[in-house]
Amino acid sequence: MLPQTAAPHPLPTSAEAALATRLAAVAPEAYARSRNHLDGAVTRLSPWITHGRLELPELIARYRLSGADTLAFEFGWREFFHHVWQHLGDGILADVRPGLPGVPYQPTLPDDIRQGRTGLPAIDRAVAELYATGYLHNHARMWLASYAVHLRKVHWRCAADWLYGHLLDGDLASNHLSWQWVAATFSSKPYLFNAANVARFAPPDWHCPGSAIDTDYPPLEALARSPRALGPSPGAPGLAEPALLAAPPDNLLDPRDHLPPDSGTPLTLVHPWALRAGPGPRLGVIHLPFHRRFPWSAARWAFVLTQMRAVTDRIWIGDLRQLQGRFHAEATLNPGYREALAGLDAVLAPPPRWLPEPPRLCSSFSRFWAACGQPSPKRRWHG
Ligand SMILES: Cc1cc2nc3c(=O)[nH]c(=O)nc-3n(C[C@H](O)[C@H](O)[C@H](O)COP(=O)(O)OP(=O)(O)OC[C@H]3O[C@@H](n4cnc5c(N)ncnc54)[C@H](O)[C@@H]3O)c2cc1C
């Protein structure tokens, strides 16, 4: 049985201690052997990487990785998605190429998926874990996306926005382009999974014997390419979805957070994707127009504001376009932040990247990887 409400989020009392524990646990060889399994040796570093507390070049050096290592190869996927984002900008938020022809997709995420009561354990477990922890293993994300898009015929965009808001590591490029990769609007074929795949990589309480996905791939592909959708589960009420908030909740705020900063001294602006200590004095900034468009769970706000307070002198919450003075900041591709930072009297540093930026857009990961001079991938599938 699934719990009827999400468990409280296990926020660390000391964010730095939690990070140190995670970093000490990284084991690149075990990762290479087991990363596809839900209980494999994955790093769970994604929230710190997404929010700029950790940089890929630093991780590559720390674990002495090269492009031949599986962990570095996966870092490469993040760099690839950001390379595509650099070229397409907000274009990543719409179909990159036409998807499956003649398939109608609904524009909202059905309640039984949101509430984790579809009746498919692999999906319902994933939703419960997402709400409880703000994290999902890559395979669980792929199953969830494939189920929503190809079996329930939900348009990838609304589902991607929902997942983005609940993940602690929500990253517009990695998330929205992965959804498109699953949906076949950023790949040449739909990503599908079946009960045997779940049984191979997940613990028994995720297994789906005797369900609609307990079949071979040809019928699943025929369903994905047809206008037919699996119906919603008529079951009992499921999980309460945590609210997605367009601004930090009051319990995380300091009374000074809405006061405009002193414009006398040049400040380093620290936004949510660059949570590192830079040259001081440092002002943490939350640009509300972005968050009205892409709201976050309270757990994600807590994660970001805790890290931000640790590396800044104070935080300011408002509209960045109103700031006056001279600034230093790291550029970001996040819409709203990107334009507002560019409009300030600010010296903008490029975000740190591990791989060199190829001059032209690479339309596939393998092209990107080769253009960066990396060795041939050991496998061809994403995940
Ligand atoms: C539908 C879907 C949505 C996703 N949304 C996000 C997202 O919002 N933010 C995000 O960072 N990743 C996303 N991913 C990619 C991947 O699932 C996560 O990066 C990974 O599961 C994070 O867990 P980890 O830190 O334990 O990863 P590990 O396997 O330990 O990998 C280490 C790091 O490499 C990077 N990485 C690994 N795999 C991928 C990948 N396939 N694509 C991009 N980067 C990768 C991440 O920075 C990750 O933290 C998504 C994947 C799918 C299929």
The ligand as an SDF file (V2000), in Angstrom:
LIG
                    3D

 53 58  0  0  0  0  0  0  0  0999 V2000
   11.9520   12.9120  -17.7160 C   0  0  0  0  0  0  0  0  0  0  0  0
   13.3150   13.3020  -17.1530 C   0  0  0  0  0  0  0  0  0  0  0  0
   13.4540   14.4850  -16.4590 C   0  0  0  0  0  0  0  0  0  0  0  0
   14.7060   14.8710  -15.9600 C   0  0  0  0  0  0  0  0  0  0  0  0
   14.8130   16.0700  -15.3040 N   0  0  0  0  0  0  0  0  0  0  0  0
   16.0280   16.4680  -14.8500 C   0  0  0  0  0  0  0  0  0  0  0  0
   16.1680   17.7230  -14.1850 C   0  0  0  0  0  0  0  0  0  0  0  0
   15.2140   18.4880  -14.0430 O   0  0  0  0  0  0  0  0  0  0  0  0
   17.4060   18.0560  -13.7020 N   0  0  0  0  0  0  0  0  0  0  0  0
   18.4940   17.2450  -13.8760 C   0  0  0  0  0  0  0  0  0  0  0  0
   19.5850   17.5900  -13.4170 O   0  0  0  0  0  0  0  0  0  0  0  0
   18.3840   16.0690  -14.5260 N   0  0  0  0  0  0  0  0  0  0  0  0
   17.1860   15.6490  -15.0020 C   0  0  0  0  0  0  0  0  0  0  0  0
   17.0830   14.4410  -15.6420 N   0  0  0  0  0  0  0  0  0  0  0  0
   18.2910   13.6470  -15.8860 C   0  0  0  0  0  0  0  0  0  0  0  0
   18.6200   12.6160  -14.7850 C   0  0  0  0  0  0  0  0  0  0  0  0
   17.4920   11.8200  -14.5250 O   0  0  0  0  0  0  0  0  0  0  0  0
   19.0760   13.2660  -13.4800 C   0  0  0  0  0  0  0  0  0  0  0  0
   20.1400   14.1680  -13.7310 O   0  0  0  0  0  0  0  0  0  0  0  0
   19.6000   12.2440  -12.4880 C   0  0  0  0  0  0  0  0  0  0  0  0
   18.6460   11.2370  -12.2630 O   0  0  0  0  0  0  0  0  0  0  0  0
   19.9370   12.9470  -11.1700 C   0  0  0  0  0  0  0  0  0  0  0  0
   20.2760   12.0210  -10.1840 O   0  0  0  0  0  0  0  0  0  0  0  0
   21.7850   11.8030   -9.7190 P   0  0  0  0  0  0  0  0  0  0  0  0
   22.3780   13.0960   -9.3090 O   0  0  0  0  0  0  0  0  0  0  0  0
   21.7790   10.6950   -8.7340 O   0  0  0  0  0  0  0  0  0  0  0  0
   22.4290   11.3610  -11.0940 O   0  0  0  0  0  0  0  0  0  0  0  0
   23.7450   10.5250  -11.4040 P   0  0  0  0  0  0  0  0  0  0  0  0
   23.3260    9.3680  -12.2270 O   0  0  0  0  0  0  0  0  0  0  0  0
   24.5290   10.2670  -10.1860 O   0  0  0  0  0  0  0  0  0  0  0  0
   24.5420   11.4970  -12.3840 O   0  0  0  0  0  0  0  0  0  0  0  0
   25.4160   12.5180  -11.9070 C   0  0  0  0  0  0  0  0  0  0  0  0
   25.0050   13.8280  -12.5350 C   0  0  0  0  0  0  0  0  0  0  0  0
   25.1260   13.7670  -13.9570 O   0  0  0  0  0  0  0  0  0  0  0  0
   24.0710   14.5150  -14.5640 C   0  0  0  0  0  0  0  0  0  0  0  0
   23.2070   13.5730  -15.2970 N   0  0  0  0  0  0  0  0  0  0  0  0
   23.1410   12.2280  -15.1330 C   0  0  0  0  0  0  0  0  0  0  0  0
   22.2860   11.6940  -16.0290 N   0  0  0  0  0  0  0  0  0  0  0  0
   21.8020   12.7120  -16.7490 C   0  0  0  0  0  0  0  0  0  0  0  0
   20.8750   12.8110  -17.8190 C   0  0  0  0  0  0  0  0  0  0  0  0
   20.3010   11.7240  -18.3530 N   0  0  0  0  0  0  0  0  0  0  0  0
   20.5940   14.0310  -18.3260 N   0  0  0  0  0  0  0  0  0  0  0  0
   21.1820   15.1430  -17.8250 C   0  0  0  0  0  0  0  0  0  0  0  0
   22.0800   15.1160  -16.8120 N   0  0  0  0  0  0  0  0  0  0  0  0
   22.3840   13.9230  -16.2890 C   0  0  0  0  0  0  0  0  0  0  0  0
   23.3030   15.1750  -13.4350 C   0  0  0  0  0  0  0  0  0  0  0  0
   23.8410   16.4480  -13.1970 O   0  0  0  0  0  0  0  0  0  0  0  0
   23.5800   14.2430  -12.2740 C   0  0  0  0  0  0  0  0  0  0  0  0
   23.4510   14.8610  -11.0340 O   0  0  0  0  0  0  0  0  0  0  0  0
   15.8390   14.0330  -16.1640 C   0  0  0  0  0  0  0  0  0  0  0  0
   15.6730   12.8250  -16.8490 C   0  0  0  0  0  0  0  0  0  0  0  0
   14.4330   12.4650  -17.3380 C   0  0  0  0  0  0  0  0  0  0  0  0
   14.2930   11.1580  -18.0820 C   0  0  0  0  0  0  0  0  0  0  0  0
  1  2  1  0
  2  3  1  0
  2 52  2  0
  3  4  2  0
  4  5  1  0
  4 50  1  0
  5  6  2  0
  6  7  1  0
  6 13  1  0
  7  8  2  0
  7  9  1  0
  9 10  1  0
 10 11  2  0
 10 12  1  0
 12 13  2  0
 13 14  1  0
 14 15  1  0
 14 50  1  0
 15 16  1  0
 16 17  1  0
 16 18  1  0
 18 19  1  0
 18 20  1  0
 20 21  1  0
 20 22  1  0
 22 23  1  0
 23 24  1  0
 24 25  2  0
 24 26  1  0
 24 27  1  0
 27 28  1  0
 28 29  2  0
 28 30  1  0
 28 31  1  0
 31 32  1  0
 32 33  1  0
 33 34  1  0
 33 48  1  0
 34 35  1  0
 35 36  1  0
 35 46  1  0
 36 37  1  0
 36 45  1  0
 37 38  2  0
 38 39  1  0
 39 40  1  0
 39 45  2  0
 40 41  1  0
 40 42  2  0
 42 43  1  0
 43 44  2  0
 44 45  1  0
 46 47  1  0
 46 48  1  0
 48 49  1  0
 50 51  2  0
 51 52  1  0
 52 53  1  0
M  END
$$$$
